[in-house]
Amino acid sequence: MKIRSDLKKDVITSNKKTYRNFPMVPRVVFGQGSFSQLEEILLPKRKNSDAPFIFLVDDFFENKEFVSKIPLMFNDEIIFVSAEEEPKTAQVDALVALIKDRFDESPSGIIGIGGGTLLDLAKAVSILLNNNGMAKDYQGWDLVSRPSVYHVGIPTISGTGAEVSRTTVLLGPEKKLGINSDYTTYDQVVLDPDLTITVPKEQWFFTGMDCFIHCVESLTGSYLNAFSQSYGEKAMELCKEVFLEDIPASESRDKLMMASWHGGMSIAYSQVGIAHAMSYGLSYLLGTKHGIGNCLVFQHLEEFYPEGVELFQKMQEKHNIQLPQGICSHLTQNDFDIMVNVSLGMEPLWENALGEGWKKIMTPERLQSLYQKI
């Protein structure tokens, strides 16, 4: 059998199969208090005193003591960004324009500090600083042609897997879809569980469930392979410990941060499924945050993920989490059509969940009936 390297598509090809040669985060530091190492991590990456590091920080931390710990030098700048809404392509374009207008020289790097919204924004901004056009032009798979600016991800909440994934999910004018690119992945990640201490309980649960649902959808999908399975099983094990067992708070923070990392790695070489596809529809139409959107959908998917939904309900009961009711009760038929079209546009997710014949299984009418339960 002859095996060759296809440089254009960055895959390894044989006469039978094509395997994705995907990127991984090349450098990561983990541990309580590891944020204090950020200055020494960034120093070798500084191009010169006129090329700043731009810190995109969740505005939750504005006027908080944490900000004083960010290692600013020369003309480095902190830009506080609200995470109240899902990240948008227009938001990325505005941040890129702001940075280009304010600084004559390209930044030494972009550092995202926050949850999934800030991590996705930082990845997208780093891409658009080195690639022409607008963020919406790159929503899709492998549309980015030039490497991004050096970028570092520092999660302050665990579960999304945004710190490890090769995608940055954005709400655009026509669709909610990620910039899926080999240049999206972070160059450096700092995993400090201490940064998650301030997360409110419900947000902790909803974002943690994003990780749990990653695992369920990866481990039950048709794209499953030994690589994704090994990471998915470890993430699932950690999620069960965090959400079903009584363990010390510091240990819980450590384990959920590792669950998020492993869950993100699991879907990197496989895919997510129905809950995520439907959540994209909710986010696009109603602006529903990703974590709670997944939960709203997943509770009604026992037909597809019976064991996963049963575990979810146990976790929800243990932590006394109440989900909103009737958020789709007021929608018009046009609203449902929009959500259904956005959701069904996520074809790889549906194929992973239901196989190649998924279109015969999940018709628009059946999908609408699921939305009507929410």
Buried (B, 14 or more C-beta within 10 A) or exposed (E): EEEEEEEEEEBBBEEEEEEEEEBEBEEBBBBBEBBEBBEEBBEEBBBEEEBBBBBBBBBBBEEEEBBEEBBBEEBBBBBBBEBEEBBBBBBBBEBBEBBEEEBEEBBBBBBBBBBBBBBBBBBBBBBBBBBEEBBBBBBBEBBBEEBBBBBBBBBBBBBBBBBBBBBBBBBBEEBBBBBBBBBBBBBBBBBBBBBBEEBEEBBBBBBBBBBBBBBBBBBBBBBBEEBBBBBBBBBBBBBBBBBEEEEEEEEBBBBBBBBBBBBBBBBBBBBBBBBBBBBBBBBBBBEBBBBBBBBBBBBBBBEBBEEBBEBBEEBBEEBEBEBEEEBBEEBEEEBBBBBBBBBBBBEBBBBBBBEEEBEEEBEBEEBBEBBEEB
